[in-house]
Amino acid sequence: MPEKQEIEKWHRWFAVECNNAAWDLASKSSRTPGEDRQMLLAAHAAAFHWSKAGQEINGARADFLLGHAYALAGDGGNAMKYAQSCLAWCESNPCEDWDIAFAHAGISHAAAVLGDAPLHAKHHAIAETLGHAIKDEEDRKLFMGEFARLPLEAHGV
């Protein structure tokens, strides 16, 4: 039987690998239905492994990734569920400036998929403002690059 530390090490390794796999698929300009499925499976696997080896912030970030993946796959209901979970955690706990910007971007993206124009516009504006205020230049560039790929308007499915 492996030691607890060894198991945690493997959970962390799988969390990172699955997280990166989900982001690689999310970053593609287009995906097949099979790739959408793989993206969602990888995001769920990352969330599971973070729940075993990460901190609470990793759970919030996993919720963001799940919301983002569901939005990209066109499932606004699940996208909103995970985006709201991420934002609720970020609003109640200390986190990085980019975490809260991404959390609002997640709500905006989910709202766009659901066709909720007012909610989309509200959180899109908040995310943009918070994004421009990210202190670290590399973090700001990363956020703004991802943010630029999100819908500018609510479109529904």
Contacts in CASP RR format, 6 or more apart in sequence:
PFRMAT RR
TARGET T0000
AUTHOR 0000-0000-0000
METHOD contacts of the structure
MODEL  1
MPEKQEIEKWHRWFAVECNNAAWDLASKSSRTPGEDRQMLLAAHAAAFHW
SKAGQEINGARADFLLGHAYALAGDGGNAMKYAQSCLAWCESNPCEDWDI
AFAHAGISHAAAVLGDAPLHAKHHAIAETLGHAIKDEEDRKLFMGEFARL
PLEAHGV
2 10 0 8 1.000
7 52 0 8 1.000
8 52 0 8 1.000
8 53 0 8 1.000
9 53 0 8 1.000
11 49 0 8 1.000
11 50 0 8 1.000
11 52 0 8 1.000
11 53 0 8 1.000
11 54 0 8 1.000
12 49 0 8 1.000
12 53 0 8 1.000
12 54 0 8 1.000
14 45 0 8 1.000
14 46 0 8 1.000
14 49 0 8 1.000
15 46 0 8 1.000
15 49 0 8 1.000
15 50 0 8 1.000
15 52 0 8 1.000
15 53 0 8 1.000
15 54 0 8 1.000
15 58 0 8 1.000
16 46 0 8 1.000
18 42 0 8 1.000
18 43 0 8 1.000
18 45 0 8 1.000
18 46 0 8 1.000
18 49 0 8 1.000
19 42 0 8 1.000
19 43 0 8 1.000
19 46 0 8 1.000
19 50 0 8 1.000
19 62 0 8 1.000
19 65 0 8 1.000
21 38 0 8 1.000
21 42 0 8 1.000
22 39 0 8 1.000
22 40 0 8 1.000
22 42 0 8 1.000
22 43 0 8 1.000
22 46 0 8 1.000
22 65 0 8 1.000
22 69 0 8 1.000
23 65 0 8 1.000
25 31 0 8 1.000
25 35 0 8 1.000
25 36 0 8 1.000
25 38 0 8 1.000
25 39 0 8 1.000
25 42 0 8 1.000
25 69 0 8 1.000
26 39 0 8 1.000
26 65 0 8 1.000
26 68 0 8 1.000
26 69 0 8 1.000
26 72 0 8 1.000
28 35 0 8 1.000
31 39 0 8 1.000
31 72 0 8 1.000
36 72 0 8 1.000
36 73 0 8 1.000
39 69 0 8 1.000
39 72 0 8 1.000
39 73 0 8 1.000
40 66 0 8 1.000
40 69 0 8 1.000
40 70 0 8 1.000
40 73 0 8 1.000
43 62 0 8 1.000
43 65 0 8 1.000
43 66 0 8 1.000
43 67 0 8 1.000
43 68 0 8 1.000
43 69 0 8 1.000
44 66 0 8 1.000
46 62 0 8 1.000
46 65 0 8 1.000
47 59 0 8 1.000
47 62 0 8 1.000
47 63 0 8 1.000
47 65 0 8 1.000
47 66 0 8 1.000
50 58 0 8 1.000
50 59 0 8 1.000
50 61 0 8 1.000
50 62 0 8 1.000
51 59 0 8 1.000
51 62 0 8 1.000
56 89 0 8 1.000
56 93 0 8 1.000
57 89 0 8 1.000
57 93 0 8 1.000
57 95 0 8 1.000
57 99 0 8 1.000
59 89 0 8 1.000
60 85 0 8 1.000
60 86 0 8 1.000
60 89 0 8 1.000
60 90 0 8 1.000
60 93 0 8 1.000
60 95 0 8 1.000
60 99 0 8 1.000
60 103 0 8 1.000
61 86 0 8 1.000
61 99 0 8 1.000
61 102 0 8 1.000
63 82 0 8 1.000
63 83 0 8 1.000
63 85 0 8 1.000
63 86 0 8 1.000
63 89 0 8 1.000
64 82 0 8 1.000
64 83 0 8 1.000
64 86 0 8 1.000
64 99 0 8 1.000
64 102 0 8 1.000
64 103 0 8 1.000
64 106 0 8 1.000
66 78 0 8 1.000
66 82 0 8 1.000
67 78 0 8 1.000
67 79 0 8 1.000
67 80 0 8 1.000
67 81 0 8 1.000
67 82 0 8 1.000
67 83 0 8 1.000
67 86 0 8 1.000
67 106 0 8 1.000
67 109 0 8 1.000
67 110 0 8 1.000
68 79 0 8 1.000
68 83 0 8 1.000
68 106 0 8 1.000
68 109 0 8 1.000
70 76 0 8 1.000
70 77 0 8 1.000
70 78 0 8 1.000
70 79 0 8 1.000
70 82 0 8 1.000
70 110 0 8 1.000
71 79 0 8 1.000
71 83 0 8 1.000
71 106 0 8 1.000
71 109 0 8 1.000
71 110 0 8 1.000
71 112 0 8 1.000
71 113 0 8 1.000
74 113 0 8 1.000
74 157 0 8 1.000
75 113 0 8 1.000
76 110 0 8 1.000
76 113 0 8 1.000
76 114 0 8 1.000
76 157 0 8 1.000
77 110 0 8 1.000
77 113 0 8 1.000
77 114 0 8 1.000
79 106 0 8 1.000
79 109 0 8 1.000
79 110 0 8 1.000
79 113 0 8 1.000
79 114 0 8 1.000
80 107 0 8 1.000
80 110 0 8 1.000
80 111 0 8 1.000
80 114 0 8 1.000
83 103 0 8 1.000
83 106 0 8 1.000
83 107 0 8 1.000
83 109 0 8 1.000
83 110 0 8 1.000
84 107 0 8 1.000
86 102 0 8 1.000
86 103 0 8 1.000
86 106 0 8 1.000
87 100 0 8 1.000
87 103 0 8 1.000
87 104 0 8 1.000
87 106 0 8 1.000
87 107 0 8 1.000
89 95 0 8 1.000
89 103 0 8 1.000
90 99 0 8 1.000
90 100 0 8 1.000
90 103 0 8 1.000
91 100 0 8 1.000
91 103 0 8 1.000
96 139 0 8 1.000
97 130 0 8 1.000
97 131 0 8 1.000
97 133 0 8 1.000
97 134 0 8 1.000
97 135 0 8 1.000
97 139 0 8 1.000
98 131 0 8 1.000
98 134 0 8 1.000
98 136 0 8 1.000
98 139 0 8 1.000
98 140 0 8 1.000
98 142 0 8 1.000
98 143 0 8 1.000
100 130 0 8 1.000
101 127 0 8 1.000
101 130 0 8 1.000
101 131 0 8 1.000
101 133 0 8 1.000
101 134 0 8 1.000
101 143 0 8 1.000
101 147 0 8 1.000
102 127 0 8 1.000
102 143 0 8 1.000
102 146 0 8 1.000
104 123 0 8 1.000
104 124 0 8 1.000
104 126 0 8 1.000
104 127 0 8 1.000
104 130 0 8 1.000
105 123 0 8 1.000
105 124 0 8 1.000
105 127 0 8 1.000
105 143 0 8 1.000
105 146 0 8 1.000
105 147 0 8 1.000
105 150 0 8 1.000
106 123 0 8 1.000
106 127 0 8 1.000
106 150 0 8 1.000
107 119 0 8 1.000
107 123 0 8 1.000
108 119 0 8 1.000
108 120 0 8 1.000
108 122 0 8 1.000
108 123 0 8 1.000
108 124 0 8 1.000
108 127 0 8 1.000
108 150 0 8 1.000
108 151 0 8 1.000
109 150 0 8 1.000
109 151 0 8 1.000
111 117 0 8 1.000
111 119 0 8 1.000
111 120 0 8 1.000
111 123 0 8 1.000
111 154 0 8 1.000
112 120 0 8 1.000
112 150 0 8 1.000
112 151 0 8 1.000
112 153 0 8 1.000
112 154 0 8 1.000
112 155 0 8 1.000
112 156 0 8 1.000
113 151 0 8 1.000
113 155 0 8 1.000
113 156 0 8 1.000
113 157 0 8 1.000
114 154 0 8 1.000
114 156 0 8 1.000
114 157 0 8 1.000
115 154 0 8 1.000
115 155 0 8 1.000
115 156 0 8 1.000
116 154 0 8 1.000
117 153 0 8 1.000
117 154 0 8 1.000
119 154 0 8 1.000
120 151 0 8 1.000
120 153 0 8 1.000
120 154 0 8 1.000
121 154 0 8 1.000
124 150 0 8 1.000
124 152 0 8 1.000
127 147 0 8 1.000
128 147 0 8 1.000
131 140 0 8 1.000
131 143 0 8 1.000
131 144 0 8 1.000
131 147 0 8 1.000
132 140 0 8 1.000
132 144 0 8 1.000
134 140 0 8 1.000
134 143 0 8 1.000
END
